[in-house]
Amino acid sequence: MTMDVRELRIGNLTYYGGRVYTIGYYPFSFSGHENDMAHYKPIPLTEEWLLKFGFENYDSLKFSINDLLVVDLHDFTFGVNRFDVCWLDNKNTIHVHQLQNLYFALTGKELEITS
């Protein structure tokens, strides 16, 4: 899967050349490197990544952070506030950069690796 530059923000994590890479700036639209996007690959969101970001496992494959955001790895959905459920059905694999972007949109803060 090739990434779309419009999905990326500074600080997003991707694979580049088989290694985890943090987007530090947007060279793509300014320096003619649009073809470089073929080298960027999304990182599938896994239990390991959720735990790195400080999520807690509370029900099988469901993880929560600060009682704000729920990620269900069984059916690949996001939920906003597990008490006022508003599922955003993705129907595909969830990727790390998507989670980072959603968290930022909800809180105005970056999702940091805590462990």
C-alpha positions as a printed Julia matrix, in Angstrom:
115×3 Matrix{Float64}:
   0.0    0.0    0.0
   1.33   3.41  -0.98
   0.66   6.31   1.33
  -1.1    9.51   0.34
   0.85  12.6    1.38
  -2.45  14.28   2.34
  -2.81  11.8    5.23
   0.5   12.72   6.82
   1.33  15.31   9.46
   4.64  16.25  11.0
   5.32  13.67  13.72
   3.48  10.79  12.02
   5.21   7.44  12.1
   5.62   5.43   8.89
   7.87   2.75   7.48
  10.53   4.06   5.13
  13.07   1.66   3.72
  11.88  -1.02   6.16
  12.51   1.13   9.25
  10.22   3.24  11.42
  10.51   6.85  10.27
   9.06  10.02  11.81
   7.8   12.61   9.34
   9.77  15.74  10.18
   8.71  18.07   7.39
   6.83  18.02   4.1
   9.34  17.86   1.25
   6.87  16.22  -1.12
   4.98  19.15  -2.6
   7.83  21.63  -2.39
  10.82  19.81  -3.81
   9.37  17.54  -6.47
   9.76  14.35  -4.43
   6.21  13.11  -4.99
   7.62   9.84  -6.37
   9.33   9.22  -3.03
   5.9    8.43  -1.55
   6.24   4.94  -3.02
   8.93   4.32  -0.38
   6.67   5.26   2.55
   4.46   2.5    3.92
   1.82   2.73   6.65
   2.5    0.91   9.92
  -0.37  -1.46  10.81
  -1.71  -0.7   14.28
  -1.09  -3.61  16.64
  -1.42  -4.3   20.34
   2.29  -3.59  20.69
   1.9   -0.08  19.2
  -1.13   0.7   21.36
   0.77  -0.25  24.5
   3.73   1.9   23.38
   1.34   4.86  23.14
   0.02   4.27  26.65
  -3.28   2.57  25.8
  -4.57   0.03  28.31
  -6.16  -3.28  27.38
  -9.59  -3.48  28.99
 -11.52  -6.12  27.04
  -9.89  -8.72  24.8
  -8.75  -6.73  21.77
 -10.13  -3.38  22.97
  -7.75  -0.71  24.19
  -8.46   2.67  25.77
  -6.51   5.8   26.6
  -7.69   8.32  29.2
 -11.3    7.07  28.86
 -11.37   9.13  25.67
 -10.49   6.91  22.76
 -11.13   3.21  22.24
  -9.48   1.09  19.57
 -10.95  -2.33  18.77
  -8.41  -4.46  16.93
 -10.95  -7.23  16.39
 -13.12  -5.31  13.95
 -10.72  -2.43  13.26
 -12.83   0.4   14.63
 -12.19   3.55  16.65
 -14.55   4.69  19.36
 -14.72   8.09  20.99
 -15.33   7.87  24.75
 -16.33   4.33  25.62
 -19.36   5.61  27.53
 -20.74   7.75  24.68
 -19.88   5.39  21.89
 -19.46   6.95  18.49
 -17.73   4.35  16.35
 -15.82   5.43  13.31
 -15.93   2.27  11.22
 -12.79   1.87   9.16
 -13.45  -1.68   7.81
  -9.78  -1.95   6.99
  -6.58  -2.28   8.92
  -6.04   0.74  11.14
  -2.63   2.38  10.76
  -0.48   4.16  13.32
  -0.61   7.51  11.5
  -4.43   7.38  11.43
  -4.53   6.88  15.19
  -2.04   9.72  15.67
  -4.15  12.04  13.51
  -7.42  11.13  15.24
  -5.91  11.6   18.7
  -4.54  15.0   17.68
  -7.9   16.04  16.22
  -9.68  15.09  19.47
  -7.19  16.49  21.98
  -4.95  19.0   20.2
  -2.0   17.02  21.59
   0.43  14.63  19.96
   0.16  10.93  20.8
   3.54  10.2   22.36
   5.34   6.88  22.76
   5.42   6.29  26.52
   7.17   2.92  26.72
